[in-house]
Amino acid sequence: MLVKAEHKTIQPLHNKSTMEGLLSSPLVKSFLAGSFSGTCSTVIFQPFDLVKTRLQSPVAIGSAPNSMIATISCVIRNERIVGLWKGMSPSISRTIPGVGMYFSSLHWLKSTFGSSEPGPMESVVLGALARSLSGVLLLPITVIKTRFESGQYQYKNIVHALVMIHRTEGAKGLYSGLGATLMRDAPFSGLYLMFYTQLKKSAFQRDLKEHHKPLVYFMCGVMAGSLASVVTQPADVIKTHMQLYPDRFSSVSSAIMHIYKTDGVVGFMRGIIPRCLRRTLMAAMAWTVYEQIMKGVGMKA
């Protein structure tokens, strides 16, 4: 009985040691820091994403409301202010693992294959690879999120949406818009990381005080996000069309032709203002929080 009692007291210590070792892993720290930073920014800026999706929806093209302010007013009038946060559940479900996977993948790629001070092209490649991995794995949640935000599908919850899409459209429906999503996310993340690292490197050549650094992170993120958002905007519009109506737009080329015939070149810029605001502010906030958390746990971001 004495030996058995001693064994029971040793076991929790072993489990505690294992847990401490797991939490001290650089990849786990990167994942947790990324998930926390991404969740905070998603909750705050979700209304911009909803407005962007409504403006890009094929149903909305050629009909009112056709501006950000008009769309916000319409949503509040018909769905109350809480309607601006429609699609929050799939957004959070995608963000917590997605942003965590992005930052942990990026940390692993940088520490394994990258250099301590990555150049512009290296940053583009690292950012694109890290985002592509999380983007492909979580695409079904992205499809559900887009449909929730459009207001044109009456899914009860995420599970119901998964079941209904798989039942009516098959696995193809859950991965609709994969090519357009990668055309958007891989270049965005690659360009964002390139602009962000170069802007931060330039800013930190000056002697900055410690309490000024979070503001510098944020401003670098805003500038990087604005540039990357504009470049990848057409792919975002194409992605929205393909994920909302996969039967009508089964290929990237069919979506491109429809957008051009319906709205001309300007159609590829629909939703640019809310998307630019959302992606810019969200990425800037996520990177600022991530940098500060990584610094707090004694790791370089």
N, C-alpha and C positions, 0 to 999 in steps of 0.2 A: 504493500500500500504506500509505503514511503517513496519507493522508486517511481510509482505511478504519479504521485503528487508532484514530485520534482519534474517529471516530464511535462506536466500540465503548465508549470510555471515557466518552463523554457520555451514552449511553443509560441506563445504570444510575442515573446522577444524576437523570435526568429521571423515571425510575420511582420512585425514592426520594422525590423531591419530590411526585409525585402521591399516593403512599401517605401521606406526612405530612399533605398537605392533606386527604385523605379522613378520616384519623383525628382531625384537629382539628375536623371538622364537629360542631356541637352535637348534631345528630340522631344521628350515629354514636356520639358519646360517651354520649348518653342510652340508646341501644339496648344498647351494651356494658355499661354500668353496670347497667341493668335486668336484662339476661340473667344477669349474674354474681350479682346479689343474689337473683334468683328461683331460680336453680339451687341455691344454698346452702340456702335455706329449704325447697325442695322435697325434697331428699335427707333432711334432718333430720326433717321432719314428715310424710313419706309414710304411715307407719303409721296416723296419725289418719284420713287420707282413705280408706284401705282399710277400716278399721273402720266408718266412716260409711257407705260403700257397702254393706257386708255387712248393717248394721242396716236400711238403707232398702230392700233388695232385697225384692220381693214374695214370694219364696220364704221369706225369713226371718220375715216377719210372721206372728205367731201360733204360732211355734215357737221353741225354744231354739237358740242363745243369743239373749237379747233385751236384753242390757246391754253396755256397753263392755268391762268387765272380763271378762265371760263370753266375749265375742267374741274378745278378745285371747288368752285362755287356749285357746280352741278352735283358733284359727289356729296358735298355737305348738305345740299337741299334735299337730295333723294335718299341718302344713306346715313345722314347725320355725320358729325365730325369723326366718329369712330370708323366710318367707312374709308377714311384715308389710310387706315392701317389694315385694310383687308389684304389677306395674303401673308399676314405676319407669321402664322404658324409654319408654313413651308419655308418662309424666308429664314426663320430662326433654325429650322431643321436642316437647312442647307448651310447656313453660316457657321454654326458651331463646329461641325466636322470639317466643312469646306475651307474656311479661313485657317483653322488649326492645321489642316493638312497642307495648305499652301505654305504657311510659314515654316512648319517642320520640314517639308520637302525642300524648301528653299535653303534652310539652314544646313540640311544634309548635303545638298548639291554644292553649296558654297564651301563647306568644310571638306568635302571629299574630292571634288573636281575643280573648284574655283580657287581664285587667289585671294589674298587678304584685302587687296584693293582692286576689285574687278573693274575692267575698262568698259566702255560703252557697249561693244558687241557682246562681251561676256555677260553683262547684265541683262541684255535682251534675251539671250539664249536661256539663262538661268530662270528668269522670270516666266518666260513662255513655257518651259518644261514643267515648272512647279505648278502653274495654273492649269495646264492641260491635264495633268494627272487628276487633280481634284475635280475639274470640270467634267471629265468623262464619267467618273464614278458617281457623281451626284446629279447628272443630267436629268433623271426622272423627277427629282424634287424641283429642279429648275423649271421643267415643263409645267408641273402642277402649280408652282408659284405664279408663273405667267398667266395661267388660266384663271386662278383665283383673282388676280389683280384686274383682269379684263372685265369682270362682272358679267360675262356671257356664259359661264358654266356654273351650275348649281350643285357643286360637290359639297357634301356635308362636312368632311374633314379629309386629312391627308390619306388615311387608309382607304376611305371610300373612293377618293380620286384615283388612287393606284389601282384598285380593283376594277373600277369602271373603264379606265383607259385601257387596261390590259384586256378586259373582256370585249370591248368594242373595237379596239385598234391593234391589239396585240403588243408585243414587245417593241415593235416599230414605233408605235405611238408614244411610248415612254422615252424613246430616244429621238423623237422628231426634232429637227433643227440642229442635229449634232455638228454637222459641218459648219453651219453658220455660227454656232456657239463657239467653236474652236477658232473660227476666223475672227471672232470678236475678242474672246478672252485671252488667247495666246499672245496676239500682238499688243493688246492693252497692257497686260501684265509685264511683258518684255519691255515695251516702251516706257511704262510707268517706272519700272525699276531702274532703267537706264537714266531717265530724267531725274529721278529722285536721288540716286547715288551721286550723280554728277553735280546736281545743285547743292546737295549736302556737303560734298567734298569742297566745293567752291566756297560755301558759307563758312565752313569750319577752318578755312585757312586763316581766318581772322581770330583774334583772341576773344572768344565769347565767354561770358560769365555763365555759371552753371544754371542759374534760374532763367536764362534766356534760351537755353537749348530746346525745351519743349515747343516754344513758339517758332523756332527755326525749323524743327521737324515738321510742324504743321504747315508752315508757309511753303516749304519745299514740296510737301505732299499736295497742296492746293495747285501749285504751278504744274507739277508733274501730271496730276490727274486731269487738269484742263487740256493739256496737250494730247495726252493719250486718248481721252474721250472723243475729241473731235476727229482724230484719225480713224477710230474704230466705230463711229456712229452708223455708217451705212450697214455694216454687218449686224448691228444690234436691231435695226429695223427689219432686216431680212429674217433674223432669228425669231422675232416676235410673230411675224406672219406665219412662219413654218410651224411654230409650236401651238398657235391658236387654231389653225386650220390645216393640219397635215394632209388632208384629202385634196384640198385645193392647191396647196403648194408642196408638192412632193420632192422638189429639188430646188437648189439655190437659184438656178437660172429661171425657173418659173416664177419664183417670188420677185426676182429682179425685174422681169418683164412686166409683171402686174403693177409693181410700184411705179415703174417708169411711165407706163401707159396711163395710169390713174392720176398720178400727181407730178410727173416729170422728175427732174433731178432734185428738186426741193423735197420730194417725198422721202429721199434717203436721209434727210436731216430732221424728220419729224421727231419731236420729243427731245431734241438736242439740249434745250435749256434745263428741264428737270433732270435728265440723265447726267448732264455735265455737273449740275449742282450736287446730285446724289453721289455719283462716283467720285467726284473730286473731294467733297467734304468727308465722305465715308472712308475713302482710302487714306486721306490725310489724318483723320482721327484714329483710324486703326493702326497706322504706322507710328503715330505719336505715342499712343498708349503702349503698343508693342515694344517700342524702343525703351520706354521708361520701365516697363515690367522686366525686360531682359537685363537692363542695367541694375535694377533692384535685386535680381537674383544672382548677380555677379557674372553675367554673360554678355558678350558683345553681340548685338543684333546683326 
